[in-house]
């Protein structure tokens, strides 16, 4: 590979397939905007079957899930990937396991989200995601380390949002009724400095223009970080 080629990104996708298509389109759009013409992203995609992964999530068997994702990351690295993306917020619960298994960087979605929030001056951010992301510490603690308090919807809204994500968005179903429900959830949570689409499918349902508060779409900032890494001119 010549030194002027962008770095090769390895994307663990299929979690869900809907958001992976969004990632792929975003990565290629960003590279084209930066380089122009016919340029596109250099990316390897390993798309998992999401159903068994979702079963492990529901059982709380994160150890098995982590081992599986670590093996995928190793294979992507062996195929030439120079950084790894996990194309989902929830599966960053196993990010440390994955990073420990590889010798290239894992670009952490929670880290780039925290930096994006700080760039907005946000101190109180509403998380919209799966129940795992909203309720478990792996994500909220990372934001807190950057001085950002994570605010989450009430329990009934968290349950409903989780259902919308898995039963609708992950299966390619986008409805105006569900959009109205989620907007109502946001209105019920009170004052925040920003709203985080902390599930990579949320951007399929809502757009920043739907909200008064600033929005961080995690899939987009994750892709932006990957493209920034890929197009760095200096190589370590």
C-alpha positions as CSV (number, residue, x, y, z in Angstrom):
1,X,0.0,0.0,0.0
2,X,1.4,3.4,-0.9
3,X,1.7,6.1,1.8
4,X,-0.9,8.4,0.2
5,X,-3.7,5.8,0.4
6,X,-6.2,6.2,3.2
7,X,-6.0,3.8,6.0
8,X,-8.2,0.7,5.7
9,X,-11.1,0.7,8.2
10,X,-12.6,-2.5,9.6
11,X,-16.3,-2.2,10.4
12,X,-18.1,-4.8,12.6
13,X,-21.6,-4.4,11.3
14,X,-25.0,-6.2,11.1
15,X,-25.9,-4.7,14.5
16,X,-28.2,-3.9,12.8
17,X,-28.0,-4.3,9.1
18,X,-30.1,-1.1,8.8
19,X,-27.6,1.1,10.6
20,X,-24.7,-0.6,8.9
21,X,-26.0,0.6,5.5
22,X,-26.2,4.1,7.1
23,X,-22.6,3.7,8.3
24,X,-21.4,2.6,4.9
25,X,-23.1,5.5,3.1
26,X,-21.8,8.0,5.6
27,X,-18.2,6.8,5.4
28,X,-18.3,7.0,1.6
29,X,-20.0,10.4,1.6
30,X,-17.5,11.9,4.1
31,X,-14.5,10.6,2.1
32,X,-16.0,11.9,-1.2
33,X,-16.6,15.3,0.5
34,X,-12.9,15.4,1.7
35,X,-11.2,14.1,-1.4
36,X,-13.7,14.8,-4.2
37,X,-14.4,13.1,-7.5
38,X,-14.8,9.4,-7.5
39,X,-13.1,8.8,-4.1
40,X,-14.7,6.5,-1.6
41,X,-13.9,4.9,1.7
42,X,-11.5,2.0,2.1
43,X,-13.5,-0.2,4.4
44,X,-13.9,-3.9,5.2
45,X,-17.3,-4.8,6.6
46,X,-17.9,-8.0,8.7
47,X,-21.7,-8.2,9.0
48,X,-22.8,-10.5,11.8
49,X,-26.2,-12.3,12.1
50,X,-27.8,-10.0,14.6
51,X,-30.4,-12.5,16.0
52,X,-27.9,-14.6,17.9
53,X,-26.2,-11.4,19.2
54,X,-29.5,-10.1,20.4
55,X,-30.1,-13.3,22.2
56,X,-26.8,-13.0,24.0
57,X,-27.6,-9.4,24.9
58,X,-31.0,-10.5,26.4
59,X,-29.4,-13.2,28.4
60,X,-26.7,-10.8,29.7
61,X,-24.0,-13.1,28.3
62,X,-21.6,-10.3,27.4
63,X,-18.6,-12.6,27.9
64,X,-19.6,-14.8,25.0
65,X,-20.5,-11.8,22.9
66,X,-17.2,-10.1,23.7
67,X,-15.2,-13.2,22.7
68,X,-17.1,-13.4,19.4
69,X,-16.5,-9.8,18.6
70,X,-12.8,-10.0,19.6
71,X,-12.4,-12.9,17.1
72,X,-14.1,-10.9,14.4
73,X,-11.8,-7.9,15.1
74,X,-8.7,-10.1,15.0
75,X,-9.8,-11.4,11.5
76,X,-10.4,-7.9,10.2
77,X,-6.9,-6.9,11.5
78,X,-5.4,-9.9,9.8
79,X,-7.1,-8.9,6.6
80,X,-5.4,-5.5,6.7
81,X,-7.7,-3.3,8.8
82,X,-5.8,-0.4,10.5
83,X,-8.6,0.5,12.9
84,X,-11.8,-1.2,14.0
85,X,-15.3,0.2,14.4
86,X,-18.1,-1.5,16.2
87,X,-21.1,-0.2,14.4
88,X,-23.4,0.0,17.4
89,X,-23.5,1.8,20.7
90,X,-24.7,-1.2,22.9
91,X,-21.9,-3.5,21.8
92,X,-19.3,-1.1,23.1
93,X,-20.1,-2.8,26.4
94,X,-17.5,-5.3,25.1
95,X,-15.1,-2.7,23.7
96,X,-12.3,-3.4,26.2
97,X,-12.4,-7.1,25.3
98,X,-12.1,-6.3,21.6
99,X,-9.4,-3.7,22.1
100,X,-7.3,-6.1,24.2
101,X,-7.5,-8.7,21.3
102,X,-6.0,-6.5,18.6
103,X,-3.0,-4.4,17.9
104,X,-4.8,-1.6,16.0
105,X,-7.0,1.1,17.5
106,X,-10.6,0.5,18.3
107,X,-12.4,3.9,17.7
108,X,-14.8,4.1,20.6
109,X,-18.2,5.5,19.8
110,X,-18.7,6.7,23.4
111,X,-15.4,8.6,23.4
112,X,-16.1,10.4,20.1
113,X,-19.6,11.2,21.3
114,X,-18.3,12.7,24.6
115,X,-15.9,14.8,22.6
116,X,-18.7,16.0,20.3
117,X,-20.8,16.9,23.3
118,X,-17.9,18.9,24.8
119,X,-17.4,20.7,21.6
120,X,-21.1,21.8,21.9
121,X,-20.5,23.0,25.4
122,X,-23.1,20.4,26.6
123,X,-23.1,19.4,30.3
124,X,-26.5,17.6,30.4
125,X,-27.3,15.3,27.5
126,X,-30.3,13.1,26.9
127,X,-29.4,9.6,25.9
128,X,-31.8,7.8,23.5
129,X,-30.8,4.2,22.9
130,X,-31.4,0.6,23.9
131,X,-32.0,-0.1,27.6
132,X,-28.5,-1.5,27.9
133,X,-27.0,1.8,26.7
134,X,-29.3,4.0,28.7
135,X,-29.2,2.0,31.9
136,X,-25.8,0.4,32.2
137,X,-22.7,2.3,33.3
138,X,-20.3,1.5,30.4
139,X,-21.6,4.5,28.3
140,X,-22.8,6.9,31.0
141,X,-19.5,6.6,32.9
142,X,-17.5,7.5,29.8
143,X,-19.6,10.7,29.3
144,X,-19.2,11.5,33.0
145,X,-15.4,11.2,32.6
146,X,-15.7,14.1,30.2
147,X,-17.9,16.2,32.5
148,X,-21.2,15.3,30.7
149,X,-24.1,14.1,32.8
150,X,-26.3,11.5,31.0
151,X,-30.0,12.0,31.4
152,X,-32.3,9.1,30.5
153,X,-36.1,8.9,29.9
154,X,-38.4,7.4,32.6
155,X,-38.7,3.6,32.9
156,X,-41.8,3.2,30.8
157,X,-40.3,5.3,28.0
158,X,-37.1,3.4,28.1
159,X,-39.0,0.1,27.7
160,X,-41.0,1.5,24.8
161,X,-37.9,3.0,23.1
162,X,-36.1,-0.3,23.4
163,X,-39.0,-2.1,21.7
164,X,-39.2,0.5,18.9
165,X,-35.5,-0.1,18.3
166,X,-35.5,-3.9,18.2
167,X,-39.0,-4.6,16.8
168,X,-39.1,-1.8,14.3
169,X,-35.9,0.1,13.4
170,X,-33.6,-2.9,13.4
171,X,-36.1,-4.5,11.0
172,X,-36.3,-1.6,8.6
173,X,-39.7,-0.3,9.9
174,X,-39.9,3.4,10.3
175,X,-43.3,4.9,11.3
176,X,-44.6,8.4,12.0
177,X,-46.4,7.0,15.0
178,X,-43.2,5.9,16.6
179,X,-41.5,9.1,15.7
180,X,-44.3,11.0,17.5
181,X,-43.8,8.7,20.5
182,X,-40.1,9.4,20.8
183,X,-40.5,13.1,20.3
184,X,-43.0,13.0,23.2
185,X,-40.5,11.1,25.3
186,X,-37.9,13.8,24.7
187,X,-40.4,16.5,25.7
188,X,-41.1,14.7,29.0
189,X,-37.4,14.5,30.1
190,X,-37.0,18.2,30.8
191,X,-34.2,20.7,30.1
192,X,-31.0,19.3,28.5
193,X,-28.1,20.9,26.6
194,X,-28.1,18.3,23.9
195,X,-29.8,15.1,22.7
196,X,-27.7,12.0,21.8
197,X,-28.9,9.5,19.3
198,X,-27.2,6.8,21.3
199,X,-28.4,4.1,19.1
200,X,-27.2,4.0,15.5
201,X,-30.7,3.4,14.3
202,X,-32.3,6.5,15.9
203,X,-31.0,8.6,13.0
204,X,-33.3,6.6,10.8
205,X,-36.3,7.8,12.8
206,X,-35.4,11.3,13.8
207,X,-33.4,14.1,12.3
208,X,-31.7,17.0,14.1
209,X,-34.2,19.3,12.5
210,X,-37.0,17.6,14.6
211,X,-35.5,19.0,17.8
212,X,-34.8,22.3,19.4
213,X,-31.7,21.1,21.3
214,X,-28.4,20.4,19.5
215,X,-28.1,16.7,18.4
216,X,-25.2,14.3,18.4
217,X,-25.9,11.4,16.0
218,X,-23.5,8.8,17.2
219,X,-23.3,7.0,13.9
220,X,-22.2,10.2,12.1
221,X,-19.6,11.3,14.7
222,X,-18.3,7.7,14.8
223,X,-17.9,7.7,11.0
224,X,-16.4,11.2,11.1
225,X,-13.7,10.0,13.5
226,X,-13.0,6.9,11.4
227,X,-12.6,9.1,8.2
228,X,-10.4,11.5,10.2
229,X,-8.1,8.6,11.2
230,X,-8.1,7.1,7.7
231,X,-7.1,10.4,6.0
232,X,-4.4,11.5,8.4
233,X,-1.4,12.3,6.4
234,X,1.1,11.4,9.1
235,X,1.5,7.7,9.8
236,X,2.7,6.5,13.2
